[in-house]
Amino acid sequence: MRAVTISAPGGPGKLTLSLVNLGKPGPGEVLVDVSAAGVNRADLLQRSGNYPPPEGAPEWPGLEISGTVRALGPGVTTWAPGDRVVALLEGGGYAEQVVARATQLLPLPDGVDLVDAAALPEAVCTAWTNLVDTGRLHAGETVLVHGGSGGVGSIAIQLAAALGARVVATAGGPDRAARCVELGADVGVDHRTQDVVAAVRDATGGRGADVVLDVLGGGGLADNVRALAPGGRLVVIGLQQGRRGELDLNALMAKRAWVTGTLLRPRSAAEKAALVATVCERVWPLVADGRVRPVVHARVPFAEAPAAHELLESGAVFGKVLLVP
């Protein structure tokens, strides 16, 4: 079987198309023929040696795929060979086949292309758990989505809008900000030329955002606290501007606000199974009726995986890059 491997697992390495061995599905597992794999920033971190896969996961990257079920492990009764699915993985998606937990598969949503569907599982699960489970976003509230042009951000905009929230989304450049509005944001902010905090306050009559979904990390901490409404929730899901920042605790206390951060990949199998089940129940109907849809920037062949990573690193991507066997 071919897979896109890292030449120096555990340290900075190059992506290489290699032949690897993949075992048979074990109890509770499913073997899937991959139609496409989503490319995520976590994959870039893994390639650089800064985000090792969990114990037991394949050494090659890839956190989400779409494809067709080929074989079932012992005890699996919820799927059948030939089922078209998407899967949330701990790793190993950059390959012609994957072994996935049956509880982390979702059926292909109605009306969604099988290849494009690979852009959904990681982004949808991340957006849902951070907006709703952690951020406690409700209809009528305002959410600030940083990186609205990204893989998670483009889904978060649509999901928050579908849930009845008011959405302010940032992106780099006026055209990208305008595309965020096309996806469902009420306000698109060009963070290169506009004051994001001022834009949030203008959009909310000075009140601020009830939830901030943040991919910036340390570099955005001060402004994000300034952008929060009383009782606001800052949920950090990325570190594009560093791991450390200065927090004005007095400002946080005055607003009775709180700051938290989450990661999806290290969660237990039980936690992921519960999240996937909730997404299937609550979000998949929104995908089926078109209110949430995959946003695909490019499809790239496995043999050109380095170019896919370069494209994501360039900042030019709107939505997701997909690798196709």
Long-range contacts (C-beta under 8 A, 24 or more apart in sequence): 1-95, 1-96, 1-97, 2-95, 2-96, 2-302, 2-325, 3-58, 3-60, 3-92, 3-94, 3-95, 3-96, 4-60, 4-61, 4-62, 4-94, 4-95, 4-302, 4-305, 4-323, 5-59, 5-60, 5-94, 6-46, 6-47, 6-59, 6-60, 6-61, 8-49, 9-59, 10-49, 10-52, 11-49, 12-47, 12-48, 12-49, 13-47, 13-49, 14-47, 14-306, 15-47, 15-305, 15-306, 15-309, 17-302, 17-303, 17-305, 20-58, 20-60, 20-95, 22-58, 22-95, 22-97, 22-98, 22-99, 23-99, 24-71, 24-73, 24-99, 25-71, 25-72, 25-73, 25-76, 25-99, 26-73, 26-74, 26-99, 27-73, 27-74, 27-75, 28-73, 28-74, 28-75, 28-76, 28-101, 28-102, 28-103, 29-73, 29-76, 29-99, 29-100, 29-101, 29-102, 30-69, 30-71, 30-72, 30-73, 30-76, 30-79, 30-85, 30-87, 30-99, 30-100, 30-101, 30-102, 30-105, 31-69, 31-70, 31-71, 31-72, 31-73, 31-97, 31-98, 31-99, 32-65, 32-67, 32-68, 32-69, 32-70, 32-85, 32-87, 32-97, 32-98, 32-99, 32-100, 32-105, 33-67, 33-68, 33-69, 33-70, 33-96, 33-97, 34-65, 34-66, 34-67, 34-93, 34-95, 34-96, 34-97, 34-98, 34-325, 35-65, 35-66, 35-67, 35-68, 35-114, 35-115, 35-118, 35-324, 35-325, 36-65, 36-66, 36-67, 36-114, 36-115, 36-116, 36-117, 36-118, 36-299, 36-322, 36-323, 36-324, 36-325, 37-62, 37-64, 37-65, 37-93, 37-94, 37-95, 37-118, 37-322, 37-323, 38-62, 38-63, 38-64, 38-65, 38-93, 38-118, 38-119, 38-121, 38-122, 38-123, 38-151, 38-320, 38-321, 38-322, 38-323, 39-300, 39-308, 39-309, 39-312, 39-320, 39-321, 39-322, 39-323, 40-64, 40-122, 40-151, 41-238, 41-240, 41-312, 42-265, 43-94, 43-309, 44-309, 44-312, 44-313, 46-91, 47-309, 51-265, 53-90, 53-91, 54-90, 54-91, 54-265, 54-266, 56-90, 57-89, 57-90, 57-91, 57-92, 58-91, 58-92, 58-95, 59-91, 60-91, 60-92, 60-94, 60-95, 61-91, 61-92, 61-93, 61-94, 62-89, 62-91, 62-92, 62-93, 62-94, 62-95, 62-98, 62-323, 63-88, 63-89, 63-90, 63-91, 63-93, 63-122, 63-265, 64-88, 64-89, 64-93, 64-118, 64-119, 64-120, 64-121, 64-122, 64-123, 65-89, 65-93, 65-98, 65-100, 65-118, 65-121, 66-108, 66-114, 66-115, 66-116, 66-117, 66-118, 66-120, 67-98, 67-114, 68-114, 69-105, 70-97, 72-102, 73-99, 73-102, 76-102, 78-102, 79-105, 83-107, 84-108, 84-114, 86-117, 86-118, 86-120, 86-121, 87-121, 88-121, 88-122, 88-125, 88-272, 88-276, 90-265, 94-302, 94-305, 94-323, 95-325, 96-325, 101-269, 101-272, 101-273, 103-269, 103-272, 103-273, 103-276, 103-277, 104-269, 104-272, 104-273, 104-276, 105-276, 106-276, 106-279, 106-280, 106-284, 107-280, 107-284, 109-284, 109-287, 109-288, 110-288, 111-288, 111-290, 112-287, 112-288, 112-293, 112-294, 115-299, 115-322, 115-324, 116-294, 116-296, 116-322, 117-294, 118-294, 118-320, 118-322, 119-151, 119-294, 119-295, 119-296, 119-319, 119-320, 119-322, 120-155, 120-287, 120-294, 122-151, 122-152, 122-264, 123-151, 123-152, 123-154, 123-155, 123-320, 124-155, 124-159, 124-279, 124-283, 124-287, 124-292, 125-264, 125-272, 125-275, 125-276, 125-279, 126-152, 126-155, 126-237, 126-264, 127-152, 127-155, 127-156, 127-159, 127-213, 128-159, 128-275, 128-278, 128-279, 128-282, 128-283, 129-262, 129-264, 129-275, 130-156, 130-213, 130-235, 130-237, 130-262, 131-156, 131-159, 131-160, 131-163, 131-211, 131-213, 131-235, 132-163, 133-275, 134-233, 134-235, 134-260, 134-262, 135-211, 135-213, 135-233, 135-235, 136-211, 136-233, 137-163, 137-165, 137-210, 137-211, 138-163, 138-164, 138-165, 138-210, 139-163, 139-164, 139-165, 140-164, 140-165, 140-166, 141-165, 141-166, 141-210, 141-211, 142-166, 142-167, 142-168, 142-200, 142-203, 142-204, 142-207, 142-208, 142-209, 142-210, 142-211, 142-229, 143-167, 143-168, 143-209, 143-210, 143-211, 143-212, 143-213, 144-168, 144-169, 144-170, 144-196, 144-200, 144-209, 144-211, 144-212, 144-213, 144-224, 144-227, 145-169, 145-170, 145-180, 145-185, 145-213, 146-170, 146-191, 146-212, 146-213, 146-214, 146-215, 146-216, 146-220, 147-171, 147-215, 147-216, 147-238, 147-240, 148-176, 148-177, 148-180, 148-183, 148-185, 148-188, 149-176, 149-179, 149-180, 149-317, 149-318, 149-319, 150-215, 150-317, 150-319, 151-295, 151-317, 151-319, 151-320, 152-215, 152-237, 153-180, 153-213, 153-215, 154-180, 154-183, 154-295, 154-318, 154-319, 154-320, 155-292, 155-294, 155-295, 156-213, 157-183, 157-184, 157-185, 158-183, 158-184, 158-286, 158-291, 158-292, 158-293, 159-283, 159-286, 159-292, 160-184, 161-185, 161-186, 161-291, 162-286, 162-291, 162-292, 165-211, 166-203, 166-204, 168-199, 168-200, 168-203, 168-209, 170-196, 172-315, 176-318, 179-318, 183-295, 196-223, 196-227, 197-223, 197-226, 197-227, 200-227, 201-227, 204-229, 208-232, 208-255, 211-235, 213-237, 214-238, 215-239, 215-240, 216-240, 216-241, 217-241, 217-242, 217-243, 217-245, 218-242, 218-243, 218-244, 218-245, 219-245, 220-245, 221-245, 221-246, 221-247, 221-259, 222-246, 222-247, 222-248, 225-251, 225-252, 225-255, 225-257, 225-259, 226-251, 228-255, 228-257, 229-255, 229-257, 230-255, 230-256, 230-257, 231-255, 231-256, 231-257, 232-257, 233-257, 233-258, 233-260, 234-258, 234-259, 234-260, 235-260, 235-261, 235-262, 236-260, 236-261, 236-262, 237-261, 237-262, 237-263, 294-319, 294-320, 295-319, 295-320, 296-320, 296-321, 296-322, 297-321, 298-322, 299-324, 300-324, 301-325
